[in-house]
């Protein structure tokens, strides 16, 4: 599978689905010769199911973020190919990664999808030890000597740039904020793009919206390295910490907060509710108004990554026997990352500015490097 290959078609609310059914039958004929003539019987034998399996990170299968998105990708693949069966194992800590992966290897999973940067070493070790076992890993490109791993990565600073424009344009107080779960490149890439978008907005429209929670380092970011300094919870599960950090940002004058922290971000929603009207959250990974529909009115938007369609495509290719290891990179151009609006009304003029910026990023005329724009 080539880098940058488009998975699926245009999506609605971060979910991609297509239905189809594949029936596989085998017939066995027996012929019995007798003095009075001959007879034959036909027996239909069901083909064995293709097992597709997910090992989640510590946020759990219902984190309303990348674990849930990976699981949805399996569901979408299963909807296309009825011969696929699905299963998952949740990791309570990093000590569960290798045992969970090995458990699925022993159960004969046709493809194992691992979720997150933290599963890098466990995935690489399993791939090296079992070169015939197919793997896909979300948000990481593990170092492995085997060619049986498909790295699913996403240029999320592109969509986060648009999210930064949206947040800056919707802020009434002239300050927005972002924080992360842990300082991994897959996290800080979002934060860098967000800061770049705010700075671009300031430069383009002569505004002075500031960003709390993240200061990019000099130089450009990449999928493997994106440095800077900022606020991090230290995990992807502590919703209380997410609430506290968000409340602190609100107290410092921010009115929109962008948590890049999986289920930790649910604490940000609680803080926004407590702060009241005029405070909102920008969600991450999977459309907030779908993942958490009850809280849609608190989401100004979502900086999404195409986990669902990329996992779906990986599973279907494995089931069909066309799977190839390598790297897939989701971009704005191939819909592997996107800005999706939430439950708050966005002015048409701001939407037009975002559309112009999106076209410029795709064309290569607008940079998503925050250091290309003056800090306020």
C-alpha positions as CSV (number, residue, x, y, z in Angstrom):
1,X,0.0,0.0,0.0
2,X,1.6,3.2,-1.1
3,X,2.1,6.3,1.1
4,X,-0.7,8.8,0.7
5,X,-3.1,6.3,-0.8
6,X,-6.7,7.5,-0.4
7,X,-8.8,5.2,1.8
8,X,-12.6,5.3,1.2
9,X,-14.7,8.1,0.0
10,X,-15.9,11.4,1.5
11,X,-17.3,10.8,4.9
12,X,-20.1,12.3,7.0
13,X,-19.3,13.1,10.7
14,X,-16.0,11.2,10.7
15,X,-17.6,7.8,9.9
16,X,-17.2,6.0,6.6
17,X,-19.4,3.0,5.7
18,X,-20.2,0.9,2.7
19,X,-22.4,-2.2,2.8
20,X,-21.8,-5.4,0.8
21,X,-22.0,-9.2,1.4
22,X,-19.7,-11.9,0.2
23,X,-21.0,-15.5,0.3
24,X,-18.5,-18.3,-0.1
25,X,-19.7,-21.8,-0.5
26,X,-18.0,-25.1,-1.2
27,X,-19.8,-28.1,-2.8
28,X,-18.9,-31.8,-2.4
29,X,-20.6,-34.3,-4.7
30,X,-20.8,-37.9,-4.1
31,X,-21.8,-40.5,-6.7
32,X,-23.0,-43.9,-5.6
33,X,-23.3,-46.6,-8.3
34,X,-26.0,-49.2,-7.8
35,X,-27.8,-51.8,-10.0
36,X,-30.9,-49.6,-10.0
37,X,-29.0,-46.5,-11.1
38,X,-27.0,-43.7,-9.4
39,X,-27.6,-40.8,-7.0
40,X,-25.7,-37.7,-5.9
41,X,-25.7,-35.4,-2.9
42,X,-24.5,-31.8,-2.5
43,X,-23.4,-30.4,0.9
44,X,-22.7,-26.7,1.6
45,X,-19.8,-26.0,3.9
46,X,-19.3,-22.6,5.5
47,X,-15.9,-21.0,4.9
48,X,-13.9,-20.2,8.1
49,X,-14.3,-16.7,9.4
50,X,-11.4,-14.2,8.9
51,X,-10.5,-12.9,12.3
52,X,-9.7,-9.2,12.6
53,X,-8.5,-8.1,16.1
54,X,-7.8,-4.8,17.9
55,X,-5.6,-4.3,20.9
56,X,-6.5,-1.0,22.5
57,X,-4.3,1.4,24.4
58,X,-5.1,2.2,28.1
59,X,-8.0,4.5,27.2
60,X,-10.3,1.5,26.5
61,X,-12.6,0.7,23.6
62,X,-15.1,3.4,24.5
63,X,-12.6,6.3,24.8
64,X,-14.6,8.4,22.2
65,X,-11.2,8.8,20.5
66,X,-8.7,6.7,18.6
67,X,-9.4,3.4,20.3
68,X,-13.1,3.7,19.6
69,X,-12.3,4.9,16.0
70,X,-10.1,1.8,15.4
71,X,-12.8,-0.5,16.6
72,X,-15.3,1.3,14.4
73,X,-12.9,0.7,11.4
74,X,-13.3,-3.1,12.1
75,X,-17.1,-2.7,12.3
76,X,-17.1,-0.9,8.9
77,X,-14.9,-3.7,7.4
78,X,-17.3,-6.3,8.8
79,X,-20.2,-4.5,7.2
80,X,-18.6,-4.9,3.8
81,X,-17.4,-8.5,4.2
82,X,-19.7,-10.7,6.3
83,X,-16.9,-13.3,6.5
84,X,-15.0,-11.1,8.9
85,X,-15.3,-11.7,12.6
86,X,-14.0,-9.1,15.1
87,X,-12.6,-9.1,18.6
88,X,-10.7,-6.7,20.9
89,X,-8.6,-6.8,24.0
90,X,-8.3,-3.6,26.2
91,X,-5.0,-2.8,27.8
92,X,-5.1,-1.6,31.4
93,X,-1.4,-0.7,31.3
94,X,1.7,-1.0,29.1
95,X,2.3,-4.4,30.7
96,X,-0.7,-5.7,28.8
97,X,0.5,-4.8,25.3
98,X,2.6,-7.9,24.6
99,X,0.4,-10.5,26.3
100,X,-2.7,-9.1,24.4
101,X,-0.9,-9.2,21.1
102,X,0.4,-12.7,21.7
103,X,-3.0,-13.9,22.8
104,X,-4.5,-12.8,19.4
105,X,-1.6,-14.4,17.5
106,X,-2.4,-17.7,19.3
107,X,-6.1,-17.3,18.4
108,X,-5.3,-17.1,14.7
109,X,-6.2,-13.5,14.0
110,X,-5.7,-12.7,10.4
111,X,-4.8,-9.1,11.2
112,X,-4.0,-7.4,14.5
113,X,-4.6,-3.7,14.8
114,X,-2.6,-2.0,17.6
115,X,-3.5,1.5,18.7
116,X,-1.1,4.3,19.6
117,X,2.5,5.3,19.8
118,X,3.0,3.5,23.1
119,X,2.5,0.2,21.4
120,X,5.5,0.7,19.2
121,X,7.9,-1.7,20.8
122,X,5.4,-4.5,21.5
123,X,4.1,-4.4,17.9
124,X,7.6,-4.4,16.4
125,X,8.8,-7.3,18.6
126,X,5.7,-9.3,17.7
127,X,6.1,-8.5,14.0
128,X,9.7,-9.5,14.0
129,X,9.0,-12.8,15.9
130,X,6.0,-13.7,13.6
131,X,6.8,-12.5,10.1
132,X,3.7,-14.1,8.6
133,X,1.3,-12.3,11.0
134,X,-0.3,-9.2,9.6
135,X,-0.3,-6.0,11.7
136,X,-1.6,-2.5,11.3
137,X,-0.7,0.2,13.9
138,X,-2.5,3.5,14.4
139,X,-0.4,6.6,14.9
140,X,3.0,5.1,14.7
141,X,5.7,3.6,12.3
142,X,7.5,1.0,14.4
143,X,11.0,-0.1,13.7
144,X,10.8,-3.7,12.5
145,X,12.8,-6.0,10.2
146,X,9.6,-7.5,9.0
147,X,7.4,-6.3,6.1
148,X,4.2,-7.4,7.7
149,X,3.3,-4.1,9.4
150,X,1.2,-1.3,7.9
151,X,1.8,2.0,9.7
152,X,-1.3,4.2,9.7
153,X,-0.2,7.8,10.2
154,X,-1.9,11.1,9.8
155,X,-0.6,14.6,8.9
156,X,-2.9,16.1,11.6
157,X,-1.1,19.4,11.8
158,X,-2.9,20.2,8.5
159,X,-6.4,19.8,9.9
160,X,-5.3,21.3,13.3
161,X,-4.2,24.4,11.4
162,X,-7.8,24.8,10.2
163,X,-8.9,24.1,13.8
164,X,-6.6,27.0,15.0
165,X,-8.3,29.4,12.5
166,X,-11.7,28.2,13.7
167,X,-10.8,28.6,17.4
168,X,-9.2,32.1,16.8
169,X,-12.2,33.2,14.8
170,X,-14.7,32.1,17.4
171,X,-12.9,33.3,20.5
172,X,-14.5,36.3,22.1
173,X,-11.8,36.8,24.7
174,X,-8.8,36.7,22.4
175,X,-7.3,33.6,23.9
176,X,-7.5,29.8,23.3
177,X,-5.7,26.8,24.7
178,X,-4.5,23.3,24.0
179,X,-3.0,20.5,26.1
180,X,-1.9,17.0,25.5
181,X,-2.0,13.5,27.1
182,X,1.7,12.8,26.7
183,X,4.4,14.6,24.6
184,X,4.5,12.1,21.7
185,X,4.9,13.4,18.1
186,X,1.4,12.1,17.3
187,X,0.1,14.5,20.0
188,X,2.3,17.5,19.6
189,X,1.8,17.5,15.8
190,X,-1.8,18.4,16.5
191,X,-0.8,21.1,19.0
192,X,1.8,22.6,16.6
193,X,-0.7,22.8,13.8
194,X,-3.3,24.4,16.1
195,X,-0.8,27.2,17.1
196,X,0.2,27.7,13.5
197,X,-3.5,28.2,12.5
198,X,-4.0,30.8,15.2
199,X,-0.9,32.7,14.2
200,X,-1.9,32.6,10.6
201,X,-5.3,34.0,11.5
202,X,-3.7,36.8,13.5
203,X,-1.3,37.7,10.6
204,X,-4.0,37.5,7.9
205,X,-6.6,39.5,9.7
206,X,-4.5,41.7,12.0
207,X,-5.8,40.1,15.2
208,X,-4.0,39.2,18.4
209,X,-5.4,35.9,19.6
210,X,-2.9,34.1,21.9
211,X,-2.6,30.3,22.5
212,X,-2.0,28.9,26.0
213,X,-0.6,25.4,26.7
214,X,1.9,25.0,23.9
215,X,5.0,26.8,22.6
216,X,6.5,25.2,19.5
217,X,10.2,24.7,19.3
218,X,12.2,26.2,16.4
219,X,12.3,24.3,13.2
220,X,9.6,22.2,11.5
221,X,7.6,19.3,12.8
222,X,7.5,15.8,11.3
223,X,5.5,12.6,12.0
224,X,8.4,11.4,14.0
225,X,9.7,14.6,15.7
226,X,7.6,17.6,16.9
227,X,9.2,19.4,19.9
228,X,8.1,22.2,22.1
229,X,7.0,22.9,25.6
230,X,3.5,22.9,27.0
231,X,0.9,21.3,29.3
232,X,0.5,17.5,29.5
233,X,-1.6,15.3,31.8
234,X,0.9,12.4,31.6
235,X,-1.7,9.8,30.4
236,X,-4.8,9.4,28.3
237,X,-7.2,8.4,31.0
238,X,-7.3,11.0,33.8
239,X,-10.4,13.0,33.2
240,X,-10.1,14.8,36.5
241,X,-6.8,16.2,35.4
242,X,-8.3,17.2,32.1
243,X,-11.1,19.1,33.9
244,X,-8.6,20.9,36.2
245,X,-6.3,22.0,33.3
246,X,-9.2,23.2,31.3
247,X,-10.6,25.2,34.2
248,X,-7.2,26.7,34.7
249,X,-7.1,27.8,31.1
250,X,-10.6,29.3,31.4
251,X,-9.4,31.2,34.5
252,X,-6.5,32.6,32.4
253,X,-8.8,34.0,29.9
254,X,-9.2,31.3,27.3
255,X,-12.7,30.5,26.1
256,X,-11.9,27.5,23.7
257,X,-9.8,24.5,24.7
258,X,-8.4,21.8,22.4
259,X,-7.5,18.7,24.4
260,X,-5.3,16.2,22.5
261,X,-5.6,13.5,25.1
262,X,-8.1,10.9,24.3
263,X,-10.7,10.3,27.0
264,X,-9.0,12.8,29.2
265,X,-10.7,15.4,27.1
266,X,-14.1,14.4,28.6
267,X,-13.0,16.3,31.6
268,X,-12.7,19.4,29.5
269,X,-16.3,19.1,28.5
270,X,-17.2,19.0,32.2
271,X,-15.2,22.1,32.8
272,X,-16.9,23.9,29.9
273,X,-20.3,23.1,31.2
274,X,-19.3,24.4,34.6
275,X,-17.9,27.6,33.1
276,X,-21.1,28.1,31.2
277,X,-22.1,29.6,27.9
278,X,-19.2,31.2,26.0
279,X,-16.8,28.3,26.8
280,X,-16.4,25.4,24.4
281,X,-14.2,22.5,23.5
282,X,-12.5,21.5,20.2
283,X,-12.5,17.7,20.0
284,X,-9.9,15.4,18.6
285,X,-9.6,12.2,16.5
286,X,-13.2,11.3,15.9
287,X,-16.1,13.7,15.4
288,X,-17.3,14.8,18.9
289,X,-20.9,15.2,17.9
290,X,-21.0,11.6,16.9
291,X,-18.7,10.1,19.6
292,X,-20.5,12.1,22.3
293,X,-23.7,13.3,20.7
294,X,-25.2,14.4,24.1
295,X,-22.5,17.1,24.4
296,X,-22.6,18.3,20.8
297,X,-23.5,21.9,21.7
298,X,-20.2,22.3,23.6
299,X,-18.1,21.3,20.6
300,X,-17.0,24.1,18.3
301,X,-15.5,21.5,16.0
302,X,-13.3,18.4,15.7
303,X,-9.8,18.0,14.3
304,X,-10.3,14.5,13.0
305,X,-8.0,11.8,11.7
306,X,-9.3,9.1,9.3
307,X,-8.7,6.2,11.6
308,X,-11.9,4.5,10.7
309,X,-11.4,4.3,6.9
310,X,-7.7,3.5,7.1
311,X,-8.3,0.6,9.5
312,X,-11.3,-0.5,7.4
313,X,-9.1,-0.6,4.3
314,X,-6.3,-2.5,6.1
315,X,-8.6,-5.1,7.4
316,X,-10.4,-5.6,4.0
317,X,-7.0,-6.0,2.2
318,X,-5.9,-8.6,4.7
319,X,-9.2,-10.5,4.3
320,X,-8.8,-10.4,0.5
321,X,-5.2,-11.4,0.5
322,X,-3.9,-8.1,-0.9
323,X,-2.4,-6.7,2.3
324,X,1.0,-5.0,2.0
325,X,3.1,-3.6,4.8
326,X,4.4,0.0,4.5
327,X,3.1,3.4,5.5
328,X,-0.2,5.2,4.8
329,X,-0.2,8.9,5.5
330,X,-3.6,10.6,5.8
331,X,-3.7,14.3,4.6
332,X,-6.3,16.9,3.8
333,X,-5.9,16.0,0.2
334,X,-6.8,12.3,0.7
335,X,-9.3,13.0,3.5
336,X,-7.1,11.2,6.0
337,X,-7.5,14.2,8.3
338,X,-10.2,16.9,8.4
339,X,-11.8,19.7,10.3
340,X,-15.4,18.9,11.1
341,X,-17.8,21.5,12.6
342,X,-19.6,20.9,15.8
343,X,-22.8,22.0,17.4
344,X,-22.0,25.8,17.5
345,X,-23.0,28.0,14.6
346,X,-20.0,29.2,12.6
347,X,-20.2,32.4,10.6
348,X,-20.1,31.9,6.8
349,X,-17.2,34.3,6.5
350,X,-15.1,32.3,8.9
351,X,-16.0,29.1,7.0
352,X,-14.9,30.7,3.8
353,X,-11.5,31.7,5.4
354,X,-11.0,28.1,6.5
355,X,-11.9,26.8,3.0
356,X,-9.3,29.1,1.5
357,X,-6.7,28.0,3.9
358,X,-7.5,24.3,3.3
359,X,-7.0,24.8,-0.5
360,X,-3.7,26.6,0.1
361,X,-2.4,23.8,2.3
362,X,-3.3,21.2,-0.2
363,X,-1.7,23.3,-3.0
364,X,1.4,23.8,-0.9
365,X,1.1,27.5,-0.8
366,X,0.3,27.8,2.9
367,X,2.7,26.4,5.5
368,X,1.5,24.7,8.7
369,X,4.8,25.4,10.5
370,X,4.0,27.9,13.3
371,X,7.4,29.4,13.0
372,X,6.5,30.8,9.6
373,X,4.2,33.2,11.4
374,X,5.0,35.8,14.1
375,X,4.0,34.9,17.6
376,X,1.6,37.5,19.2
